[in-house]
Amino acid sequence: MRLGFVGTGAITSAIVKGLAGSSCADWPVIVSPRSRSMAEELAASVPSVRIAAGNQDVVDQSDMVFLAIRPQIAPEVISGLAFRNGQSVVSLVAGLSIPALERLIPASVEITRAIPLPSVEIRACVTPIMPPNPAVATVFDALGSSIGVSSPVEFDGYVAGSAVMATYFGIVDTVVKWMQANGLDGSGADIYARGLFGNLGDVLRARPDLTLEALRAGHTTVGGLNEMVHDRFTGEGGALALKKGLDAVLARVRG
């Protein structure tokens, strides 16, 4: 399977680097020359990668084409490309629906939407794909795992739910700065918080048999310190603010 990437930004880089250490490592990969520095870095570090002459060259030389371009320029870029009937097109463009893509691509192609996150680089990402597609699932399963989604409404929920990454890192940063402000060594606080939040993520993955409420209760002593912070967080509107943020993202995704 020959994989092509129209758009060579951060998520393309993460996917290609992840694939390099996966079961798909020997699959040929062709990337567009934009951004040139990132394309050259990938070509230099990943043996299966070569740089295309341009976006149309990516399409011409690929069996599966990934559209990894900014939403603002996506319609112009996509409408200028000539796809082949039967070709597989995987859109990573946020907010661009399959009907909209079909209007931009006159050829009879197989379109799939996907939401890969930066953790594809370490092959630890759960990637929703719509509609379910075995060939596309093979790629993302090699980068962690995939979830087949049939409903656009459900897919929008995954898109919105993925918008918490910056908030997650912001919470970790808040904890680190609070610890530093209260007498802890700067590097020690950073190491500790990274380990704490990373370990909690490991627990989430390791215990799918437990509900999230059960995990919360299991990490809470009645009258204890974790309960104090959780009660203050929810009581001061922390959980409500998060829900409002997700509501706003969902409304934007759905137009």
N, C-alpha and C positions, 0 to 999 in steps of 0.2 A: 504494500500500500504506500503510495507516494503522497506525502502530506505537504500542503502549501499554506503559507501564512501571508495574507494581505494585511500589512501593518506589522511593524517589528518594534513593539513597545515592551513594557514591563511584563504584561501577561503572556505575550508570545515568548519572551525570553524564559519565563518561568516554566511554561509548558515544554519548550524544546529541551531545556536543561533537565527537567524531570524525565522526559522520554529517554534521554541519553543513558540513564541508569535503570531503565525498565525493560520489560519483555519486548518492547517495540524499538529497542535501541538501534537495530539495523535497518529500520524503515527510512528511506530517503526523505529528507526534509528540504524544502526550498522556501526561502524567506525573501520578502520584498526588500529593496535597498533602503527603505526608510524605516527607522532611523539608521543611517549608514554606520555609525560607530557601533551600535548594538548588533547590527547584522554582521559586521566584521568580527566582533567579539565571539558571536555564536559560531561563525564559520571557522574561526581559529581554534575554538575549544571543543567543538562537537564534530567528530569525523563525518557524520551523515549529512551535515548541513552544507548547502551552497546558496549563494546569493543570486537572485534572479536579476534580469536586466530591468524589470519593471513589474508592475502589478499584473499586467496581462500575461507576462511570462510565467508568473506564479500559477495562474489559472490554467494555462496551456500545459504545464508540466506536472500537474497534480491530479490525483484521483479524488482526494478530499481537500477542499479549500476552506480554511478558517478565516473568517472575516473579523479581524481584531483591530478595528479602527474606531475613532471617536464618533459618537452619535452625531455631532454637528456636521461632519463631513461625509458620513457614511452614504447618504443617498447619492451624492455626486460621484463618489468613488465607485460604488457598486453599479450604478447605471451605466458607467463608462466601460464596464468589463463584459466580455463575450464568453459566456459559460457554455459547456457542452451538454446536450441532452443526456440525462442519466447520471450526471456528475453529482457528487455529494458536497453540499455547502453547509458549513457549521458557523452560525452567526454568534459571536460573542458581544454583539452590539446591544447595549442596554436600551430598552424602550422601543426597539424596532421589531414589530410583530411579524409573524410569518406571512400574513396577507400583504403587508407592506413590502416585505422582501420579494414576494412573488410578483408584485407590480414592478419592481426594479429589475427583476431577472426574467426576461421573456422566455428563456430556455426552460425545458421541462427537467428541472433539477430536484434533488431530494434535499429539502431544507430542514435543518435541526437547529434549535437554539440551545445554548449551554451557558452555565454560570461558573466557570472555573475561577478559583481564588488563588492568591499567591502561593498557598501551600502545595500546589501541584508540583512545585519545584522539588519538594522533599517527598513527593508521592504520598501525601497524607490528606488530600482534599476529597471531600464528598461533593461531586458535581451533578447538579440536576440537569437533565437533558430532556427536551421536548420537541417532537414526540419521541417515544422510546425508539431507539435505533441501535441494533446490535453492533454495527461497525463503529459507530461513534462511541458506544459504550465500551468497546474494546480499548479505545484510546484512553478514555478517562478512567477506566478500571486499572489501567497500567499506571495511572497517576494517583491512585488511592482507591476510589470506588465511585460509582455513579448511581443516580436515582432516575428511573424513567418516569416522566411526567406526561400525562395525557391532556390535562386541562390547562388552558391559558390562564384561567383565574388562579389555579394552584401554582402555576409557574411564577406568576406575579408575586405571590406570597413568598416564594423562595428568593426572588430578586430583592424584595424589600427586607427579608430577614437577614440577607447577607450584608446589609448596610451597617452592621454593628461593629465592624472591625476597628474603626478609628476610636469608637467609644470604649471598646475593650482595652486597647492600648492606653487610652486616656485614663482609664480607671487605674491601671497598673502604675502609670506615671504619677497619678495623684497620691497613691499609697507610698511610692518611693519618696516623693518630695515631702510628704507629711512625716515619714520616718526620719528623713534627713533634718527637717526642721525641729525635730524633737530629740536631737542628740546622737543619732546613729551616723556612723561613718558612711560617706556617700557611696563608695563602691560596694560596701557590705549591704546597704539597703537595696541597691539595685540587684545584686546577685540574689539576695533573699527573695525579693518580690518576683523576679523572673522564675525562680525555682518554685515558689508557692503557686503562682497562677499556671505555670506549665504542668505541675503535678496534678492540679485540679482538672486540667484538660485530659490528662492521662486517665484519671479516675472516670471521667465521663465516658471515654471510649472503652474502658475495661469493664464497665458495669452496665451494659445495656439492659440487664435484667431488672434494674432498679429504676423507678420513676425519678424524675428530677426532684419532686417533693420529698421522696424518700432519701435521696442523696443530701438534700438541704437539711432534713431532720437529722440525718446521720452525722452531719458536721456541726450540729448545734446542741449545746448543753442547755437545758432549761435553767434560766437565770444566769447563764454564762456570757462570755465575752462576744462570741459570734452572734448570739441572740440579740445582744445590745446593738451591735452595728446594723444587723438586718432590720430590727425594729425601727431604728432611727432612719435608715435609708428609705424604707417604705413609708414611714410616718411623715418624713419631710418631702415626700413627693418624688423620690428617685425613680421608683418603678413606674409611676405615672408619666414622668418626663420621657422615659424610654419608650413607653407605649405611644405617646404623642409623636415622638420622632419617627417611629415605624409607621404610624398612620399617615404622616406627612409624606414619607417616602412612597408608600403604596399609592397614595393619591397622585403623586407625580408620575409613577410608573404607569398607572392606568389612564393618564392624560386628563 
